[in-house]
Amino acid sequence: MFHESPINLDAIEPRAAAERTADLCLKCNICTSACPTAAVTELFPGPKTVGPQAQRFRHPGARGQASPDKSVDYCSGCGICTMVCPHGVKVMEMNSKARAALYDGERAIFNRLPLRNRILGRSELLGKIGRPVAPLANFVFELPITRLLAEKIMGMHRKGPFPAWQSETFRQWFGRRMRPDVKAARGTVAYFHGCAGNYYEPWVPRAALAVLERNGYTVTLPRQNCCGLPMMSNGEYHAARGYARRNLRWLAPYARAGTPIVGHGTSCTLSLKSDYREILDIHTEEARLVARHTYDLCEFLVERLDAGELDTDFQRVEARVIYHAQCQLKAHNMGLPALDLFELIPGLEVVMSEAECCGIAGTYGYKREKYNIAQAVGAPLFEQVKRVKPDVVVCDSETCRWWIESTTGVRTIHPVELIAAAYGMMWLGGKMV
């Protein structure tokens, strides 16, 4: 969980808030002891070393070389360091900014942003390119020679769990479907489906819509683009800010009208809730407004449960599952709402993941030099899956799902697919439990 800072961050210059929290660091090394990356590789000396300890050398007024050390590029950005800090130091946020500075600015260590980073940061563009020729694109990209060339030329590991393109996007399906008559309508939800939901696994937002409509909500799709997190993770802040500002412009009218903005991708909703402000330094009225009205899907459903508004007429689901709560989900500081919902499903046996992080960390594990590090970070989870032999693994994040499934061979689904199955709907990747 995030901890309240002993200083008033609102009183600090907004553009420097994350960096200025370095002054709160007492060098207790709790962040380093909790870091999953530092535990498996010497290439990353730890979040304290490259974060608050190095921050004084990054200050514009510092003497000597003010460039961040390139070892900060091995930070996965999982955010565990920020969550465990007892003094409110925004370690991950300052490390993310330092990583971006490796490629941008007068003292940049690297000459330019690698093409690989630009490609991995553009999941929406890749989706648009591959969708019209999805069967051919999937066939070509799965060829061993294609994967080998991608690794040799661009540095993307040949075993990276790239998702399959779908011939029809979620928005296309939404536009042509018959609108259901939602009984006892409780209001409207503005749905943020994200790139993965639109281009790669549209069955997840379809399940989400079915669950929301079952509970009396009309769902509308605002205009939206990529949340920008892949670009943030790859050091391309300028492009990420453009995507962020467009999303804020499109979503703000819904927030002003009091319409909840709900998304199933916890990384996307975390960007809307906090990353736009804490990492991209977008401190506008629109950013604050959208953040206050954004909900993770399971968070929204649990609020309905607490209000006595959730339909809890669940069927039995005879299944044993491992639930992995990924890093970005924990960074929401909302607990684990999916578990509250799973408790209502008869017959369901839930085993909690023993790993803090699965290792993929967005696009981190796709990179040739970081793939083995990511595998080592996720090893406790992979070993647990092998030992427990669950029917499915459940996880809220798409890249984590792809990573876990490609490594273990066990089908990995979003919590809403399990909830939809408990309502008797044909989900779980298109299949019943």
For each residue, the residues with C-beta under 8 A, 3 or more apart:
1: 83 330 333
2: 82 83 88 331 333
3: 85 86 87 88
4: 88
5: 8 9 21 24 87 88
6: 24 87 88
7: 11 12 21 24 88
8: 5 11 12
9: 5 12 17 20 21
10:
11: 7 8
12: 7 8 9 16 17 20
13: 16 17 20
14: 17 277 281 283
15: 281 283
16: 12 13 19 20
17: 9 12 13 14 20 21 90 278
18: 21 90 93 94 97 278 279
19: 16 22 55 58 59 94 97
20: 9 12 13 16 17 23
21: 5 7 9 17 18 24 25 52 88 89 90 94
22: 19 25 51 52 55 56 89 94
23: 20
24: 5 6 7 21 52 87 88 89
25: 21 22 48 51 52 53 87 89
26: 87
27: 48 53
28: 86 87
29: 32 33 46 48
30: 33 34 84 85 86
31: 34 35 46 47 48 51 80 81 82 84 85 89 91
32: 29 35 38 46 47 48 49 81
33: 29 30
34: 30 31 80 81 84 356
35: 31 32 38 39 44 46 47 80 81
36: 39 40 76 78 80 355 356 357 359 377
37: 40 41 44 74 75 76 78 373 377
38: 32 35 41 44 45 46 47
39: 35 36 377
40: 36 37 373 376 377
41: 37 38 44 74 373 376
42: 45
43: 71 74 373
44: 35 37 38 41 50 71 74 75 373
45: 38 42 49 50 71
46: 29 31 32 35 38 49 50
47: 31 32 35 38 50 51 75 81 91 92 95
48: 25 27 29 31 32 51 52 53 81 91
49: 32 45 46 53 54
50: 44 45 46 47 53 54 68 69 71 72 75 95 98
51: 22 25 31 47 48 54 55 81 89 91 92 94 95 98
52: 21 22 24 25 48 55 89 91 94
53: 25 27 48 49 50 56
54: 49 50 51 57 58 68 69 72 98
55: 19 22 51 52 58 59 94 98
56: 22 53 59 62
57: 54 62 64 65 66 68
58: 19 54 55 62 66 67 68 98 101
59: 19 55 56 62 66
60: 66
61:
62: 56 57 58 59 66
63:
64: 57
65: 57 107
66: 57 58 59 60 62 107
67: 58 101 102 107 108 109
68: 50 54 57 58 72 98 99 101 102 109
69: 50 54 72
70: 73 102 109 110
71: 43 44 45 50 74
72: 50 54 68 69 75 95 98 99 102
73: 70 99 102
74: 37 41 43 44 71 370 373
75: 37 44 47 50 72 92 95 96 99
76: 36 37 357 359 361 362 364 370 374 377
77: 92 95 96 99 233 361 362 364
78: 36 37 81 92 327 357 361
79: 82 83 92 327 328 330 331
80: 31 34 35 36 83 84 92 327 330 356 357
81: 31 32 34 35 47 48 51 78 84 85 91 92 95
82: 2 31 79 85 89 90 91 92 93 331
83: 1 2 79 80 330 331
84: 30 31 34 80 81
85: 3 30 31 81 82 88 89 91
86: 3 28 30
87: 3 5 6 24 25 26 28
88: 2 3 4 5 6 7 21 24 85
89: 21 22 24 25 31 51 52 82 85
90: 17 18 21 82 93 94 278
91: 31 47 48 51 52 81 82 85 94 95
92: 47 51 75 77 78 79 80 81 82 95 96
93: 18 82 90 96 97 278 279
94: 18 19 21 22 51 52 55 90 91 97 98
95: 47 50 51 72 75 77 81 91 92 98 99
96: 75 77 92 93 99 100 232 233 279
97: 18 19 93 94 100 101 279
98: 50 51 54 55 58 68 72 94 95 101 102
99: 68 72 73 75 77 95 96 102 235
100: 96 97 103 104 232 235 236 237
101: 58 67 68 97 98 104 105 107 108
102: 67 68 70 72 73 98 99 108 109 110 235
103: 100 108 110 112 113 117 235 236
104: 100 101 108 113 235 237 238
105: 101 108
106:
107: 65 66 67 101
108: 67 101 102 103 104 105 111
109: 67 68 70 102
110: 70 102 103 113 114
111: 108
112: 103
113: 103 104 110 117 118 234 235 236
114: 110 117 118 154 155
115: 118 119 154
116: 119 120 154 155 156 367
117: 103 113 114 120 121 234 235 236
118: 113 114 115 121 122 234 236
119: 115 116 122 126 154 156
120: 116 117 123 156 230 234 363 366 367
121: 117 118 230 231 233 234 236 239 240 363
122: 118 119 125 126 226 230 231
123: 120 126 127 195 196 199 226 230
124: 127 128 195 198 199 225 226
125: 122 128 129
126: 119 122 123 129 130 199
127: 123 124 130 131 165 169 195 198 199 200
128: 124 125 131 199
129: 125 126 137
130: 126 127 133 134 137 138 165 199
131: 127 128 134 165 166 167 169 199
132:
133: 130 136 137
134: 130 131 137 138 164 165 166 167
135: 138 139 167
136: 133 139 140
137: 129 130 133 134 140 141 165
138: 130 134 135 141 142 164 165
139: 135 136 142 143
140: 136 137 143 146
141: 137 138 146 147 162
142: 138 139 146 147
143: 139 140 146 147
144: 147 148 158
145: 148 149
146: 140 141 142 143 149 150
147: 141 142 143 144 150 151 158 159
148: 144 145 151 152 158
149: 145 146 152 153
150: 146 147 153 154 156 158
151: 147 148 154 155 156 157 158 368
152: 148 149
153: 149 150
154: 114 115 116 119 150 151
155: 114 116 151 367 368 369
156: 116 119 120 150 151 160 366 367 368
157: 151 160 365 366 367 368 371
158: 144 147 148 150 151
159: 147 371 406
160: 156 157 365 366 371
161: 360 366 399 402 403 405 406 407
162: 141 366 402
163: 196 200 201 398 402
164: 134 138 200
165: 127 130 131 134 137 138 199 200
166: 131 134 169 199 200 201 202
167: 131 134 135
168: 172 173 202
169: 127 131 166 172 173 198 199 202
170: 173 174 193 197 198 199 202 205 206
171: 174 175 193 198 221
172: 168 169 175 176
173: 168 169 170 176 177 202 206
174: 170 171 177 209 221
175: 171 172
176: 172 173
177: 173 174
178:
179:
180: 213
181:
182: 185 213 216 217 218
183: 216
184: 216
185: 182 216 217 218
186: 215 216 217 309
187: 217 218 259 260
188: 217 218 219 220 259
189: 212 217 218 219 220 259 260 261 262 300
190: 220 221 222 251 254 259 260 261 262
191: 205 208 209 212 219 220 221 222 262 263
192: 222 224 227 251 261 262 263 265 268 269 272 294
193: 170 171 197 198 205 221 224 263 264 265
194: 197 198 226 227 263 264 265 268 398
195: 123 124 127 198 199 200 226 227
196: 123 163 199 200 201 204 265 398 399
197: 170 193 194 200 201 202 204 205 264 265 398
198: 124 127 169 170 171 193 194 195 202 205
199: 123 124 126 127 128 130 131 165 166 169 170 195 196 202
200: 127 163 164 165 166 195 196 197 398
201: 163 166 196 197 204 398
202: 166 168 169 170 173 197 198 199 205 206
203: 206 207 417 427 429 430
204: 196 197 201 207 208 264 398 414 416 417
205: 170 191 193 197 198 202 208 209 264
206: 170 173 202 203 209 210 427
207: 203 204 210 211 414 416 417 419 420 425 427
208: 191 204 205 211 212 262 264 297 416
209: 174 191 205 206 212 213 219
210: 206 207 213 214 420 423 425 427
211: 207 208 214 215 301 416 419 420 423
212: 189 191 208 209 215 217 219 262
213: 180 182 209 210 216 217 218 219
214: 210 211 311 423
215: 186 211 212 301 304 309 310 311
216: 182 183 184 185 186 213 309
217: 182 185 186 187 188 189 212 213
218: 182 185 187 188 189 213
219: 188 189 191 209 212 213
220: 188 189 190 191 259
221: 171 174 190 191 193 224
222: 190 191 192 250 251 254 261
223: 250
224: 192 193 221 247 250 251
225: 124 243 246 247
226: 122 123 124 194 195 229 230 231 243
227: 192 194 195 243 244 247 265 267 268 271 272
228: 231 232 239 240 241 242 243 244 247 271 276 280
229: 226 232 233 240 267 268 270 271 275 362
230: 120 121 122 123 226 233 234 362 363
231: 121 122 226 228 234 236 237 239 240 243
232: 96 100 228 229 235 236 237 240 271 275 279 280
233: 77 96 121 229 230 361 362 363 364
234: 113 117 118 120 121 230 231 363
235: 99 100 102 103 104 113 117 232
236: 100 103 113 117 118 121 231 232 239 240
237: 100 104 231 232 240 241 280
238: 104 241 242
239: 121 228 231 236 242 243
240: 121 228 229 231 232 236 237 243 244 280
241: 228 237 238 244 245 280 282
242: 228 238 239 245 246
243: 225 226 227 228 231 239 240 246 247
244: 227 228 240 241 247 248 271 276 280 282
245: 241 242 248 249 282
246: 225 242 243 249 250
247: 224 225 227 228 243 244 250 251 272 290
248: 244 245 251 252 276 282 284 286 287 290
249: 245 246 252 286
250: 222 223 224 246 247 253
251: 190 192 222 224 247 248 254 255 261 272 290
252: 248 249 255 256 286 289 290
253: 250 256 257
254: 190 222 251 257 259 261 293
255: 251 252 258 259 261 289 290 292 293
256: 252 253 289
257: 253 254
258: 255 293
259: 187 188 189 190 220 254 255 293
260: 187 189 190 293 294 295 300
261: 189 190 192 222 251 254 255 272 290 293 294 295
262: 189 190 191 192 208 212 269 294 295 296 297 300
263: 191 192 193 194 268 269 272 294 295 296 297
264: 193 194 197 204 205 208 296 297 396 414 416
265: 192 193 194 196 197 227 268 269 396 397 398
266: 269 270 296 326 328 329 332 396 397
267: 227 229 270 271 328 362 397 398 399
268: 192 194 227 229 263 265 271 272
269: 192 262 263 265 266 272 273 294 295 296 332
270: 229 266 267 273 274 275 328 331 332
271: 227 228 229 232 244 267 268 274 275 276
272: 192 227 247 251 261 263 268 269 275 276 290 291 294
273: 269 270 291 294 332
274: 270 271 277 278 291 331
275: 229 232 270 271 272 278 279 280
276: 228 244 248 271 272 279 280 282 287 290 291
277: 14 274 280 281 282 283 287 288 291
278: 17 18 90 93 274 275
279: 18 93 96 97 232 275 276
280: 228 232 237 240 241 244 275 276 277
281: 14 15 277
282: 241 244 245 248 276 277 287
283: 14 15 277 287 288
284: 248 287 288
285: 288 289
286: 248 249 252 289 290
287: 248 276 277 282 283 284 290 291
288: 277 283 284 285 291 292
289: 252 255 256 285 286 292 293
290: 247 248 251 252 255 261 272 276 286 287 293 294
291: 272 273 274 276 277 287 288 294
292: 255 288 289
293: 254 255 258 259 260 261 289 290
294: 192 260 261 262 263 269 272 273 290 291
295: 260 261 262 263 269 299 300 303
296: 262 263 264 266 269 299 300 329 332 334 337 396
297: 208 262 263 264 300 301 415 416
298: 301 302 337 338 341 396 415 416
299: 295 296 302 303 332 334 337
300: 189 260 262 295 296 297 303 304
301: 211 215 297 298 304 305 310 337 341 419
302: 298 299 305 306 337 340 341
303: 295 299 300 306 307
304: 215 300 301 307 309 310
305: 301 302 308 309 310 312 340 341 344
306: 302 303
307: 303 304 310
308: 305
309: 186 215 216 304 305
310: 215 301 304 305 307
311: 214 215 423
312: 305 344
313: 423
314: 317 344 345 346 419 422 423
315: 346 422 423 424
316: 345 346 347
317: 314 345 346 347 348 418 421 422 433
318: 347 348 433
319: 347 348 349 390 391 392 418 433
320: 349 351 388 389 390 391
321: 348 349 350 351 390 391 392 393 394 418
322: 350 351 352 353 381 384 385 388 390 393 394
323: 336 338 339 342 350 351 352 353 393 394 395 415
324: 353 355 358 381 393 394 395 400 404
325: 329 330 336 338 352 353 395 396
326: 266 329 330 357 358 395 396 397 400
327: 78 79 80 330 331 356 357 361
328: 79 266 267 270 331 332 397
329: 266 296 325 326 332 336 396 397
330: 1 79 80 83 325 326 327 333
331: 2 79 82 83 270 274 327 328
332: 266 269 270 273 296 299 328 329
333: 1 2 330
334: 296 299 337
335: 340
336: 323 325 329 339 340
337: 296 298 299 301 302 334 340 341
338: 298 323 325 341 342 394 396 415
339: 323 336 342 343 350
340: 302 305 335 336 337 343 344
341: 298 301 302 305 337 338 344 345 415 419
342: 323 338 339 345 348 350 415 418
343: 339 340
344: 305 312 314 340 341 422
345: 314 316 317 341 342 348 418 419 422
346: 314 315 316 317
347: 316 317 318 319
348: 317 318 319 321 342 345 418 422
349: 319 320 321
350: 321 322 323 339 342 394
351: 320 321 322 323 384 388 390
352: 322 323 325
353: 322 323 324 325 381 384
354: 380 381 384
355: 36 324 358 377 378 380 381 384
356: 34 36 80 327
357: 36 76 78 80 326 327 361 377 378
358: 324 326 355 377 378 381 395 400 403 404
359: 36 76 364 365 373 374 375 376 377 378 379 403
360: 161 363 364 365 366 374 378 399 400 402 403
361: 76 77 78 233 327 357 364 365 374
362: 76 77 229 230 233 267 399
363: 120 121 230 233 234 360 366 367 399
364: 76 77 233 359 360 361 367 370 374
365: 157 160 359 360 361 370 371 373 374 375 403
366: 120 156 157 160 161 162 360 363 370 371
367: 116 120 155 156 157 363 364 370 371
368: 151 155 156 157 371
369: 155
370: 74 76 364 365 366 367 373 374
371: 157 159 160 365 366 367 368 374 375
372: 375 376
373: 37 40 41 43 44 74 359 365 370 376 377
374: 76 359 360 361 364 365 370 371 377 378 403
375: 359 365 371 372 378 379 382 407
376: 40 41 359 372 373 379
377: 36 37 39 40 76 355 357 358 359 373 374
378: 355 357 358 359 360 374 375 381 382 403 404 407
379: 359 375 376 382 383
380: 354 355 383 384
381: 322 324 353 354 355 358 378 384 385 404
382: 375 378 379 385 386 404 407 408
383: 379 380 386 387
384: 322 351 353 354 355 380 381 387 388
385: 322 381 382 388 389 390 393 404 408 410
386: 382 383 389 408
387: 383 384
388: 320 322 351 384 385
389: 320 385 386
390: 319 320 321 322 351 385 393 410
391: 319 320 321 433
392: 319 321 410 411 412 413 418 428 433
393: 321 322 323 324 385 390 401 404 405 408 410 411 412 413
394: 321 322 323 324 338 350 412 413 414 415 418
395: 323 324 325 326 358 400 401 404 412 413 414
396: 264 265 266 296 298 325 326 329 338 400 414 415
397: 265 266 267 326 328 329 400 401
398: 163 194 196 197 200 201 204 265 267 401 402 414
399: 161 196 267 360 362 363 402 403
400: 324 326 358 360 395 396 397 403 404 412
401: 393 395 397 398 404 405 412 413 414
402: 161 162 163 360 398 399 405 406 412
403: 161 358 359 360 365 374 378 399 400 406 407
404: 324 358 378 381 382 385 393 395 400 401 407 408 410 412
405: 161 393 401 402 408 409 410 411 412
406: 159 161 402 403
407: 161 375 378 382 403 404
408: 382 385 386 393 404 405 412
409: 405
410: 385 390 392 393 404 405
411: 392 393 405 428 429
412: 392 393 394 395 400 401 402 404 405 408
413: 392 393 394 395 401 417 418 428 429
414: 204 207 264 394 395 396 398 401 417 418
415: 297 298 323 338 341 342 394 396 418 419
416: 204 207 208 211 264 297 298 419 420 427
417: 203 204 207 413 414 420 421 427 428 429
418: 317 319 321 342 345 348 392 394 413 414 415 421 422 428 433
419: 207 211 301 314 341 345 415 416 422 423
420: 207 210 211 416 417 423 425 427 428
421: 317 417 418 424 425 427 428 432 433
422: 314 315 317 344 345 348 418 419
423: 210 211 214 311 313 314 315 419 420
424: 315 421
425: 207 210 420 421
426: 430 431 432
427: 203 206 207 210 416 417 420 421 430 431 432
428: 392 411 413 417 418 420 421 431 432 433
429: 203 411 413 417
430: 203 426 427
431: 426 427 428
432: 421 426 427 428
433: 317 318 319 391 392 418 421 428
